[in-house]
Amino acid sequence: MLAGVAIPVQVAANSKLRDAVESPALAILIAFVIGSLGLAALTLAGVLGRGQLSGAGQVPWWAWAGGLLSAFAVLCSMVALKPLGAGPVISAMVFGQLTTAMVLDHFGWLDVERSPVNAWKVVGAILLLAGAVLMQRK
């Protein structure tokens, strides 16, 4: 839930940074550098464990896509914020996350535990989509 609170604030902050530096890619780069420095400090302090960098070479190829997917998601949210507003952007993102998660769960792709899609999950996704559409009404 705290991550959910942080995301709309992040989108707005990144949008303000984009306006200041006049480039969405540069704004995201700056934000990621700041985030990376914060994560480096946490890692060096051992707050969440220091981990083993040697294990990074043992993951499947698709595990390396996370950084690019994060940058893509942040870029999409930043570009969409001004024309749509924070509510519709976040609603659409959550709908995309939910439907993709249902597919991953249903098929057990990317080492996710299988959890078949059922009528309740479909209804929940449809209601979320309806909410995203309603959020766009001014």
MOPEBEL-V378138 format. One record per pair of residues at least 6 apart in sequence whose ideal C-beta (glycine too) atoms are under 6 Angstrom apart, sorted by the first residue. I is the first residue (numbers start at 1). J is the second residue. D is the distance in whole Angstrom. If there is no record, write none. Layout:
i=I j=J d=D
i=I j=J d=D
//
This chain:
i=8 j=86 d=5
i=8 j=90 d=5
i=11 j=77 d=5
i=11 j=81 d=5
i=14 j=27 d=6
i=14 j=31 d=6
i=14 j=78 d=5
i=15 j=78 d=6
i=15 j=81 d=5
i=17 j=27 d=4
i=18 j=24 d=5
i=18 j=27 d=4
i=18 j=78 d=6
i=21 j=27 d=5
i=24 j=75 d=6
i=24 j=78 d=5
i=28 j=71 d=6
i=28 j=74 d=5
i=28 j=75 d=6
i=42 j=48 d=6
i=43 j=50 d=6
i=77 j=89 d=5
i=80 j=89 d=5
i=81 j=89 d=6
i=87 j=135 d=4
i=88 j=135 d=4
i=88 j=136 d=5
i=91 j=131 d=6
i=91 j=132 d=4
i=91 j=135 d=5
i=92 j=132 d=5
i=95 j=128 d=5
i=95 j=129 d=5
i=95 j=132 d=5
i=98 j=125 d=6
i=98 j=128 d=6
i=99 j=125 d=6
i=102 j=117 d=5
i=102 j=121 d=6
i=104 j=110 d=6
i=104 j=112 d=5
i=105 j=112 d=6
i=105 j=115 d=4
i=106 j=116 d=6
i=106 j=117 d=5
i=108 j=114 d=4
//
